Amino acid sequence: MIHVKCYGHIGTSVGAGEVTLEGMEIDSADLVDRVRGMSAATDPGFNRYNTLVMIEDGDAFVPAGVRRIVRDGDSVALIPFSHGG
C-alpha cells in the first residue's frame, strides 16, 4: 500500500486527510491524478502542476516537472501551493 497524506484543500476535496492506494508502483504525477479522481468535485482545485509531493526521503517537488516512481510501502504527502500559514 502507498499511504498518502492530503493536506489543506486536497484533504477536503477527497473527503479524508489520508488515503491509501493498493500496493503498486506508480509515477508521482499519476499518483496525484489518481487521488484527484477520488474527489466528487468536477474541479477539485489541485493537479500535478500546483501540488507539492513529498516522499519519505523529504524531497519536495512538483510532479509535472520532476517525476519519480512511488512504490508499495512508501508514504507520500500532497501539499497544495495554497495551503495557508
N, CA, C and O atoms as a printed pandas DataFrame, in Angstrom:
     atom_number atom_name residue_name chain_id  residue_number  x_coord  y_coord  z_coord
0              1         N          MET        A               1    0.822   -1.184    0.000
1              2        CA          MET        A               1    0.000    0.000    0.000
2              3         C          MET        A               1    0.866    1.247    0.000
3              4         O          MET        A               1    1.954    1.268    0.576
4              5         N          ILE        A               2    0.376    2.267   -0.644
5              6        CA          ILE        A               2    1.010    3.579   -0.610
6              7         C          ILE        A               2    0.127    4.466    0.263
7              8         O          ILE        A               2   -1.062    4.623   -0.012
8              9         N          HIS        A               3    0.700    5.044    1.308
9             10        CA          HIS        A               3   -0.033    5.908    2.223
10            11         C          HIS        A               3    0.138    7.353    1.758
11            12         O          HIS        A               3    1.260    7.828    1.579
12            13         N          VAL        A               4   -0.982    8.043    1.567
13            14        CA          VAL        A               4   -0.948    9.409    1.059
14            15         C          VAL        A               4   -1.626   10.335    2.057
15            16         O          VAL        A               4   -2.817   10.183    2.331
16            17         N          LYS        A               5   -0.883   11.294    2.604
17            18        CA          LYS        A               5   -1.458   12.322    3.472
18            19         C          LYS        A               5   -1.870   13.487    2.591
19            20         O          LYS        A               5   -1.095   13.958    1.759
20            21         N          CYS        A               6   -3.092   13.942    2.783
21            22        CA          CYS        A               6   -3.658   15.004    1.951
22            23         C          CYS        A               6   -3.852   16.254    2.803
23            24         O          CYS        A               6   -4.722   16.289    3.674
24            25         N          TYR        A               7   -3.047   17.271    2.552
25            26        CA          TYR        A               7   -3.093   18.494    3.347
26            27         C          TYR        A               7   -3.973   19.552    2.692
27            28         O          TYR        A               7   -4.182   19.546    1.479
28            29         N          GLY        A               8   -4.487   20.468    3.530
29            30        CA          GLY        A               8   -5.262   21.603    3.050
30            31         C          GLY        A               8   -6.492   21.191    2.271
31            32         O          GLY        A               8   -7.182   20.238    2.629
32            33         N          HIS        A               9   -6.757   21.920    1.203
33            34        CA          HIS        A               9   -7.976   21.661    0.440
34            35         C          HIS        A               9   -7.926   20.349   -0.344
35            36         O          HIS        A               9   -8.950   19.913   -0.869
36            37         N          ILE        A              10   -6.760   19.715   -0.434
37            38        CA          ILE        A              10   -6.701   18.394   -1.071
38            39         C          ILE        A              10   -7.481   17.402   -0.214
39            40         O          ILE        A              10   -8.287   16.629   -0.732
40            41         N          GLY        A              11   -7.243   17.423    1.093
41            42        CA          GLY        A              11   -7.977   16.550    2.008
42            43         C          GLY        A              11   -9.468   16.839    2.002
43            44         O          GLY        A              11  -10.292   15.926    2.054
44            45         N          THR        A              12   -9.801   18.115    1.939
45            46        CA          THR        A              12  -11.215   18.497    1.879
46            47         C          THR        A              12  -11.846   17.979    0.593
47            48         O          THR        A              12  -12.972   17.480    0.606
48            49         N          SER        A              13  -11.131   18.097   -0.506
49            50        CA          SER        A              13  -11.658   17.666   -1.805
50            51         C          SER        A              13  -11.913   16.165   -1.866
51            52         O          SER        A              13  -12.912   15.726   -2.435
52            53         N          VAL        A              14  -11.016   15.380   -1.285
53            54        CA          VAL        A              14  -11.190   13.926   -1.351
54            55         C          VAL        A              14  -11.941   13.372   -0.142
55            56         O          VAL        A              14  -12.255   12.183   -0.089
56            57         N          GLY        A              15  -12.226   14.241    0.826
57            58        CA          GLY        A              15  -13.016   13.827    1.979
58            59         C          GLY        A              15  -12.240   13.065    3.033
59            60         O          GLY        A              15  -12.836   12.386    3.869
60            61         N          ALA        A              16  -10.912   13.165    3.009
61            62        CA          ALA        A              16  -10.097   12.467    4.001
62            63         C          ALA        A              16   -8.722   13.098    4.087
63            64         O          ALA        A              16   -8.185   13.563    3.082
64            65         N          GLY        A              17   -8.159   13.116    5.263
65            66        CA          GLY        A              17   -6.816   13.632    5.448
66            67         C          GLY        A              17   -5.752   12.636    5.041
67            68         O          GLY        A              17   -4.586   12.992    4.869
68            69         N          GLU        A              18   -6.157   11.387    4.889
69            70        CA          GLU        A              18   -5.216   10.346    4.475
70            71         C          GLU        A              18   -5.959    9.302    3.659
71            72         O          GLU        A              18   -7.063    8.893    4.019
72            73         N          VAL        A              19   -5.360    8.877    2.572
73            74        CA          VAL        A              19   -5.920    7.814    1.739
74            75         C          VAL        A              19   -4.821    6.795    1.471
75            76         O          VAL        A              19   -3.636    7.100    1.604
76            77         N          THR        A              20   -5.211    5.605    1.098
77            78        CA          THR        A              20   -4.238    4.583    0.720
78            79         C          THR        A              20   -4.551    4.093   -0.680
79            80         O          THR        A              20   -5.708    3.989   -1.086
80            81         N          LEU        A              21   -3.495    3.797   -1.395
81            82        CA          LEU        A              21   -3.613    3.191   -2.710
82            83         C          LEU        A              21   -3.051    1.789   -2.584
83            84         O          LEU        A              21   -1.991    1.590   -1.989
84            85         N          GLU        A              22   -3.745    0.834   -3.130
85            86        CA          GLU        A              22   -3.309   -0.553   -3.018
86            87         C          GLU        A              22   -1.919   -0.735   -3.610
87            88         O          GLU        A              22   -1.520   -0.025   -4.533
88            89         N          GLY        A              23   -1.190   -1.700   -3.061
89            90        CA          GLY        A              23    0.187   -1.960   -3.443
90            91         C          GLY        A              23    0.431   -1.885   -4.934
91            92         O          GLY        A              23   -0.207   -2.582   -5.722
92            93         N          MET        A              24    1.351   -1.040   -5.301
93            94        CA          MET        A              24    1.634   -0.813   -6.706
94            95         C          MET        A              24    2.919   -0.042   -6.857
95            96         O          MET        A              24    3.592    0.290   -5.881
96            97         N          GLU        A              25    3.240    0.232   -8.091
97            98        CA          GLU        A              25    4.323    1.135   -8.432
98            99         C          GLU        A              25    3.703    2.146   -9.388
99           100         O          GLU        A              25    3.127    1.764  -10.406
100          101         N          ILE        A              26    3.819    3.438   -9.066
101          102        CA          ILE        A              26    3.124    4.449   -9.840
102          103         C          ILE        A              26    3.990    5.701   -9.960
103          104         O          ILE        A              26    4.729    6.046   -9.038
104          105         N          ASP        A              27    3.895    6.358  -11.075
105          106        CA          ASP        A              27    4.581    7.627  -11.296
106          107         C          ASP        A              27    3.940    8.682  -10.396
107          108         O          ASP        A              27    2.725    8.670  -10.201
108          109         N          SER        A              28    4.740    9.590   -9.850
109          110        CA          SER        A              28    4.225   10.598   -8.918
110          111         C          SER        A              28    3.133   11.470   -9.539
111          112         O          SER        A              28    2.178   11.829   -8.850
112          113         N          ALA        A              29    3.249   11.818  -10.814
113          114        CA          ALA        A              29    2.215   12.618  -11.474
114          115         C          ALA        A              29    0.919   11.822  -11.593
115          116         O          ALA        A              29   -0.168   12.371  -11.410
116          117         N          ASP        A              30    1.028   10.533  -11.899
117          118        CA          ASP        A              30   -0.155    9.681  -11.983
118          119         C          ASP        A              30   -0.796    9.491  -10.607
119          120         O          ASP        A              30   -2.016    9.365  -10.499
120          121         N          LEU        A              31    0.030    9.470   -9.559
121          122        CA          LEU        A              31   -0.498    9.367   -8.197
122          123         C          LEU        A              31   -1.378   10.576   -7.882
123          124         O          LEU        A              31   -2.476   10.425   -7.346
124          125         N          VAL        A              32   -0.898   11.768   -8.214
125          126        CA          VAL        A              32   -1.710   12.976   -7.980
126          127         C          VAL        A              32   -3.013   12.876   -8.763
127          128         O          VAL        A              32   -4.079   13.189   -8.233
128          129         N          ASP        A              33   -2.941   12.448  -10.001
129          130        CA          ASP        A              33   -4.152   12.298  -10.814
130          131         C          ASP        A              33   -5.109   11.277  -10.207
131          132         O          ASP        A              33   -6.325   11.466  -10.233
132          133         N          ARG        A              34   -4.561   10.202   -9.666
133          134        CA          ARG        A              34   -5.400    9.160   -9.067
134          135         C          ARG        A              34   -6.114    9.686   -7.819
135          136         O          ARG        A              34   -7.305    9.434   -7.632
136          137         N          VAL        A              35   -5.395   10.409   -6.973
137          138        CA          VAL        A              35   -6.018   10.998   -5.777
138          139         C          VAL        A              35   -7.042   12.048   -6.208
139          140         O          VAL        A              35   -8.120   12.140   -5.621
140          141         N          ARG        A              36   -6.717   12.824   -7.208
141          142        CA          ARG        A              36   -7.646   13.825   -7.754
142          143         C          ARG        A              36   -8.954   13.156   -8.196
143          144         O          ARG        A              36  -10.033   13.722   -8.024
144          145         N          GLY        A              37   -8.852   11.977   -8.753
145          146        CA          GLY        A              37  -10.031   11.224   -9.193
146          147         C          GLY        A              37  -10.917   10.760   -8.045
147          148         O          GLY        A              37  -12.054   10.352   -8.278
148          149         N          MET        A              38  -10.426   10.813   -6.818
149          150        CA          MET        A              38  -11.226   10.422   -5.646
150          151         C          MET        A              38  -12.188   11.518   -5.225
151          152         O          MET        A              38  -13.075   11.280   -4.406
152          153         N          SER        A              39  -12.026   12.710   -5.771
153          154        CA          SER        A              39  -12.884   13.841   -5.416
154          155         C          SER        A              39  -14.195   13.771   -6.190
155          156         O          SER        A              39  -14.218   13.388   -7.359
156          157         N          ALA        A              40  -15.270   14.139   -5.535
157          158        CA          ALA        A              40  -16.578   14.199   -6.204
158          159         C          ALA        A              40  -16.715   15.473   -7.031
159          160         O          ALA        A              40  -17.604   15.572   -7.877
160          161         N          ALA        A              41  -15.843   16.444   -6.793
161          162        CA          ALA        A              41  -15.915   17.726   -7.499
162          163         C          ALA        A              41  -15.397   17.588   -8.925
163          164         O          ALA        A              41  -14.477   16.815   -9.194
164          165         N          THR        A              42  -15.993   18.338   -9.822
165          166        CA          THR        A              42  -15.534   18.359  -11.206
166          167         C          THR        A              42  -14.129   18.926  -11.288
167          168         O          THR        A              42  -13.285   18.402  -12.015
168          169         N          ASP        A              43  -13.876   19.993  -10.546
169          170        CA          ASP        A              43  -12.541   20.582  -10.468
170          171         C          ASP        A              43  -12.154   20.683   -9.002
171          172         O          ASP        A              43  -12.523   21.648   -8.333
172          173         N          PRO        A              44  -11.413   19.697   -8.487
173          174        CA          PRO        A              44  -11.072   19.698   -7.063
174          175         C          PRO        A              44  -10.054   20.759   -6.657
175          176         O          PRO        A              44   -9.784   20.915   -5.466
176          177         N          GLY        A              45   -9.477   21.497   -7.615
177          178        CA          GLY        A              45   -8.591   22.594   -7.277
178          179         C          GLY        A              45   -7.134   22.224   -7.108
179          180         O          GLY        A              45   -6.329   23.070   -6.719
180          181         N          PHE        A              46   -6.773   20.990   -7.388
181          182        CA          PHE        A              46   -5.358   20.615   -7.349
182          183         C          PHE        A              46   -5.071   19.685   -8.514
183          184         O          PHE        A              46   -5.948   18.973   -9.003
184          185         N          ASN        A              47   -3.815   19.715   -8.945
185          186        CA          ASN        A              47   -3.390   18.848  -10.037
186          187         C          ASN        A              47   -1.872   18.679   -9.976
187          188         O          ASN        A              47   -1.236   19.138   -9.028
188          189         N          ARG        A              48   -1.305   18.038  -10.956
189          190        CA          ARG        A              48    0.134   17.759  -10.950
190          191         C          ARG        A              48    0.993   19.004  -11.129
191          192         O          ARG        A              48    2.211   18.944  -10.965
192          193         N          TYR        A              49    0.370   20.133  -11.464
193          194        CA          TYR        A              49    1.098   21.388  -11.684
194          195         C          TYR        A              49    1.115   22.309  -10.459
195          196         O          TYR        A              49    2.001   23.155  -10.336
196          197         N          ASN        A              50    0.147   22.150   -9.557
197          198        CA          ASN        A              50    0.063   23.064   -8.409
198          199         C          ASN        A              50    0.072   22.328   -7.069
199          200         O          ASN        A              50   -0.465   22.818   -6.075
200          201         N          THR        A              51    0.682   21.160   -7.057
201          202        CA          THR        A              51    0.739   20.346   -5.842
202          203         C          THR        A              51    2.181   19.935   -5.580
203          204         O          THR        A              51    2.869   19.440   -6.473
204          205         N          LEU        A              52    2.625   20.141   -4.358
205          206        CA          LEU        A              52    3.933   19.629   -3.950
206          207         C          LEU        A              52    3.767   18.190   -3.488
207          208         O          LEU        A              52    2.827   17.864   -2.763
208          209         N          VAL        A              53    4.678   17.340   -3.910
209          210        CA          VAL        A              53    4.700   15.949   -3.472
210          211         C          VAL        A              53    5.953   15.772   -2.633
211          212         O          VAL        A              53    7.044   16.176   -3.035
212          213         N          MET        A              54    5.789   15.166   -1.467
213          214        CA          MET        A              54    6.942   14.868   -0.620
214          215         C          MET        A              54    6.908   13.371   -0.310
215          216         O          MET        A              54    5.963   12.864    0.294
216          217         N          ILE        A              55    7.951   12.687   -0.736
217          218        CA          ILE        A              55    8.082   11.258   -0.471
218          219         C          ILE        A              55    8.954   11.107    0.766
219          220         O          ILE        A              55    9.639   12.054    1.152
220          221         N          GLU        A              56    8.942    9.965    1.381
221          222        CA          GLU        A              56    9.614    9.708    2.656
222          223         C          GLU        A              56   10.975   10.355    2.827
223          224         O          GLU        A              56   11.319   10.772    3.933
224          225         N          ASP        A              57   11.749   10.450    1.776
225          226        CA          ASP        A              57   13.105   10.970    1.923
226          227         C          ASP        A              57   13.158   12.474    2.161
227          228         O          ASP        A              57   14.231   13.018    2.421
228          229         N          GLY        A              58   12.014   13.153    2.077
229          230        CA          GLY        A              58   11.962   14.565    2.388
230          231         C          GLY        A              58   12.098   15.500    1.215
231          232         O          GLY        A              58   11.928   16.709    1.373
232          233         N          ASP        A              59   12.402   14.975    0.032
233          234        CA          ASP        A              59   12.452   15.838   -1.149
234          235         C          ASP        A              59   11.042   16.252   -1.536
235          236         O          ASP        A              59   10.148   15.413   -1.650
236          237         N          ALA        A              60   10.848   17.546   -1.735
237          238        CA          ALA        A              60    9.546   18.051   -2.184
238          239         C          ALA        A              60    9.708   18.529   -3.627
239          240         O          ALA        A              60   10.695   19.178   -3.972
240          241         N          PHE        A              61    8.734   18.200   -4.454
241          242        CA          PHE        A              61    8.821   18.557   -5.861
242          243         C          PHE        A              61    7.425   18.641   -6.464
243          244         O          PHE        A              61    6.454   18.143   -5.895
244          245         N          VAL        A              62    7.347   19.274   -7.613
245          246        CA          VAL        A              62    6.098   19.338   -8.375
246          247         C          VAL        A              62    6.175   18.214   -9.402
247          248         O          VAL        A              62    7.092   18.201  -10.224
248          249         N          PRO        A              63    5.232   17.267   -9.374
249          250        CA          PRO        A              63    5.343   16.086  -10.232
250          251         C          PRO        A              63    5.248   16.366  -11.727
251          252         O          PRO        A              63    5.636   15.511  -12.524
252          253         N          ALA        A              64    4.753   17.516  -12.133
253          254        CA          ALA        A              64    4.725   17.837  -13.559
254          255         C          ALA        A              64    6.137   18.086  -14.077
255          256         O          ALA        A              64    6.398   17.909  -15.267
256          257         N          GLY        A              65    7.051   18.495  -13.199
257          258        CA          GLY        A              65    8.412   18.803  -13.612
258          259         C          GLY        A              65    9.420   17.725  -13.238
259          260         O          GLY        A              65   10.353   17.454  -13.993
260          261         N          VAL        A              66    9.236   17.116  -12.088
261          262        CA          VAL        A              66   10.135   16.066  -11.612
262          263         C          VAL        A              66    9.284   14.841  -11.351
263          264         O          VAL        A              66    8.464   14.830  -10.432
264          265         N          ARG        A              67    9.474   13.828  -12.144
265          266        CA          ARG        A              67    8.655   12.626  -11.979
266          267         C          ARG        A              67    9.484   11.536  -11.312
267          268         O          ARG        A              67   10.612   11.247  -11.709
268          269         N          ARG        A              68    8.890   10.947  -10.294
269          270        CA          ARG        A              68    9.546    9.855   -9.567
270          271         C          ARG        A              68    8.568    8.712   -9.421
271          272         O          ARG        A              68    7.353    8.908   -9.459
272          273         N          ILE        A              69    9.096    7.541   -9.256
273          274        CA          ILE        A              69    8.273    6.361   -9.036
274          275         C          ILE        A              69    8.026    6.215   -7.538
275          276         O          ILE        A              69    8.951    6.279   -6.729
276          277         N          VAL        A              70    6.763    6.017   -7.189
277          278        CA          VAL        A              70    6.359    5.765   -5.807
278          279         C          VAL        A              70    6.026    4.276   -5.729
279          280         O          VAL        A              70    5.330    3.741   -6.592
280          281         N          ARG        A              71    6.520    3.626   -4.705
281          282        CA          ARG        A              71    6.382    2.172   -4.601
282          283         C          ARG        A              71    5.571    1.751   -3.380
283          284         O          ARG        A              71    5.371    2.516   -2.436
284          285         N          ASP        A              72    5.123    0.523   -3.438
285          286        CA          ASP        A              72    4.404   -0.095   -2.332
286          287         C          ASP        A              72    5.202    0.093   -1.045
287          288         O          ASP        A              72    6.399   -0.192   -1.003
288          289         N          GLY        A              73    4.535    0.575    0.004
289          290        CA          GLY        A              73    5.172    0.807    1.297
290          291         C          GLY        A              73    5.624    2.242    1.518
291          292         O          GLY        A              73    5.962    2.612    2.642
292          293         N          ASP        A              74    5.636    3.057    0.471
293          294        CA          ASP        A              74    6.039    4.464    0.608
294          295         C          ASP        A              74    4.940    5.290    1.268
295          296         O          ASP        A              74    3.754    4.979    1.162
296          297         N          SER        A              75    5.360    6.340    1.944
297          298        CA          SER        A              75    4.444    7.342    2.473
298          299         C          SER        A              75    4.671    8.623    1.690
299          300         O          SER        A              75    5.810    9.025    1.453
300          301         N          VAL        A              76    3.592    9.253    1.295
301          302        CA          VAL        A              76    3.649   10.436    0.447
302          303         C          VAL        A              76    2.774   11.519    1.064
303          304         O          VAL        A              76    1.708   11.229    1.608
304          305         N          ALA        A              77    3.223   12.762    0.979
305          306        CA          ALA        A              77    2.401   13.902    1.401
306          307         C          ALA        A              77    2.087   14.734    0.159
307          308         O          ALA        A              77    2.974   15.025   -0.643
308          309         N          LEU        A              78    0.816   15.113    0.009
309          310        CA          LEU        A              78    0.394   16.016   -1.056
310          311         C          LEU        A              78    0.050   17.350   -0.410
311          312         O          LEU        A              78   -0.829   17.428    0.448
312          313         N          ILE        A              79    0.749   18.390   -0.828
313          314        CA          ILE        A              79    0.610   19.709   -0.221
314          315         C          ILE        A              79    0.258   20.713   -1.307
315          316         O          ILE        A              79    1.036   20.904   -2.242
316          317         N          PRO        A              80   -0.910   21.363   -1.201
317          318        CA          PRO        A              80   -1.267   22.345   -2.213
318          319         C          PRO        A              80   -0.417   23.608   -2.042
319          320         O          PRO        A              80    0.003   23.938   -0.933
320          321         N          PHE        A              81   -0.173   24.304   -3.144
321          322        CA          PHE        A              81    0.568   25.558   -3.052
322          323         C          PHE        A              81   -0.138   26.520   -2.117
323          324         O          PHE        A              81    0.516   27.238   -1.361
324          325         N          SER        A              82   -1.448   26.546   -2.155
325          326        CA          SER        A              82   -2.235   27.477   -1.329
326          327         C          SER        A              82   -2.669   26.800   -0.030
327          328         O          SER        A              82   -3.862   26.711    0.260
328          329         N          HIS        A              83   -1.700   26.326    0.749
329          330        CA          HIS        A              83   -2.015   25.557    1.954
330          331         C          HIS        A              83   -2.220   26.390    3.199
331          332         O          HIS        A              83   -2.543   25.842    4.252
332          333         N          GLY        A              84   -2.046   27.673    3.115
333          334        CA          GLY        A              84   -2.263   28.509    4.305
334          335         C          GLY        A              84   -1.004   28.646    5.129
335          336         O          GLY        A              84    0.072   28.217    4.713
336          337         N          GLY        A              85   -1.141   29.249    6.307
337          338        CA          GLY        A              85    0.046   29.517    7.092
338          339         C          GLY        A              85    0.054   28.892    8.418
339          340         O          GLY        A              85    1.014   29.053    9.171
